[in-house]
């Protein structure tokens, strides 16, 4: 099992692109889109359980890292999102999708790419988990305050994120207290975390290709590409300035979580609202692969 997990992680970039192609060619996989929240919950749980409580405690000693990479979450991406909304005059559920994507947290998979590039994945995972937990409150608040969702829908989004992000993370941390008893199962969970992200990409892309026929796709591709380029550039500059954990800065500041906005969009909005985040899942592997092979 460990050999299979290592192989998946080693070729994760190529496998991601293969999953994108699979989703485009077989839109029938969209029937599993209703299970996106469950897949997200399992992904968060399986990734958190791989690390010890001491690992997460290390972020306390690096508050500067957390603060600097959070700028891309709460300033850089939202500003770029609003600029593109005004530039291309997006409207309707596409605007909702852009807002969901703009305030998306750093993905936990950033830790995987950090480790693949020879960096320390613990700060990246700690920052991503902190960002994801903050999104439990930030997402519904932003949607409500910007008039995208009613108070009742915002509360249901909050409930969704509690059950798919907060509770799985807490459960994983509690189980870590029983580390010795739980170690035999960790091999299977490592394998689970390696493939869940790939499964989610297939389902999201299949749903997009089978359900969305509206225009503006190229504009959204351009928007997502500019966002990622800005995020990776910001992370690269941070890594150079700080002189350590360069890979962690690059991936945590540059990568965005596409699964949370896809899960929220497919649960409470139309397929069009999931389009920006789904395109992110398609485009991000290209940027990540380029950064990885040059890291």
Secondary structure, DSSP 8 states (H G I E B T S, - for coil): -HHHHHHHHHTHHHHHHHHHHHHHH-GGGGGGGGGHHHHHHHHHHHHHTTS-HHHHHGGGGGHHHHHHHHHIIIIIHHHHHHHHHHHHT--THHHHHHHHHHT----THHHHHHHHTTS-HHHHHHHHHHHHHHHHHHHHHHHHHTTSS-HHHHHHHHHHHIIIIIHHHHHHHHHGGGHHHHHHHHHHHHHHHHHHHHHHHHHHHHHHHHH---S-HHHHHHHHHHHHHHHHHHHHHHHHHH-S-HHHHHHHHH----HHHHHHHHHHS-HHHHHHHHHHHHHHHHHHHHHHHH-
